[in-house]
Amino acid sequence: MDLNIKDIILEQKHIAELVYKKLRMADPYCILAGGAPRDWYYGMVAKDLDFYFYSSGETIRSVEKQLSDLMGFEVKHSKYSQDKEAYQAYKTMPFLRRVFKSEVCGLSIDFVQLVNPNDQFKVVDHMDVSICKIWADEGIRLVPSKDFLLTDASKVMFLTEGYKWTDLHPKKVIDKFGKKFVCGTKESAKEALVRNGINERLKQVEDKLHSVTN
């Protein structure tokens, strides 16, 4: 990995950890999920940080103030329904309530407010593409899901029900990872493991997971 890229990732993780420690004062079960943990897993610089949290704030202004006071910098509401890519990416997530945005050291941060406490545990499973189904505990410790590990081992990406490869975000995922991963289904990913020697590939998955989480 290029030293400069490694330094940038370390800086991003430092920002993520600081934001997480502040955000957990509002929600101890908040998580960082999606693009940033995925990119860090593959040694890539993240485009932004997406935090998912619960707040009982009923009005936009009350949550803006809560987040701004916690973070120590301005956080503003964003109408994600007006962002076609975000709207498509979140269309199977009825438990999302609002999105708030900010920026730290040039790194964009999204704070996604959830409808109910414990909705955080639904977020990763509802990500649109299997390669995005990974989250970071405490903002930095990477936790891959089973779907993510299946994709990593088989090199086959697959969609969550309700999404299409022609949706804007899956198309961007293909642009980013299409040279190393193919598009398929969960069944074809499992078949690829069998073809490639399932025991050897699963051992590689277990070894990689062990190295990431320790």
Sequence and secondary structure as in RCSB ss.txt:
>XXXX:A:sequence
MDLNIKDIILEQKHIAELVYKKLRMADPYCILAGGAPRDWYYGMVAKDLDFYFYSSGETIRSVEKQLSDLMGFEV
KHSKYSQDKEAYQAYKTMPFLRRVFKSEVCGLSIDFVQLVNPNDQFKVVDHMDVSICKIWADEGIRLVPSKDFLL
TDASKVMFLTEGYKWTDLHPKKVIDKFGKKFVCGTKESAKEALVRNGINERLKQVEDKLHSVTN
>XXXX:A:secstr
  HHHHHHHHHHHHHHHHHHHHHTTT TT EEESHHHHHHHTT   SEEEEEEE    SHHHHHHHHHHHHSS  
EEE GGG HHHHHHTTT TTEEEEEEEEETTEEEEEEEESSTTTHHHHGGG SBGGG EEEETTTEEEE HHHHH
HHHH EEEB TT  TTSHHHHHHHHHHTTT EEE HHHHHHHHHHH HHHHHHHHHHHHHHHH 
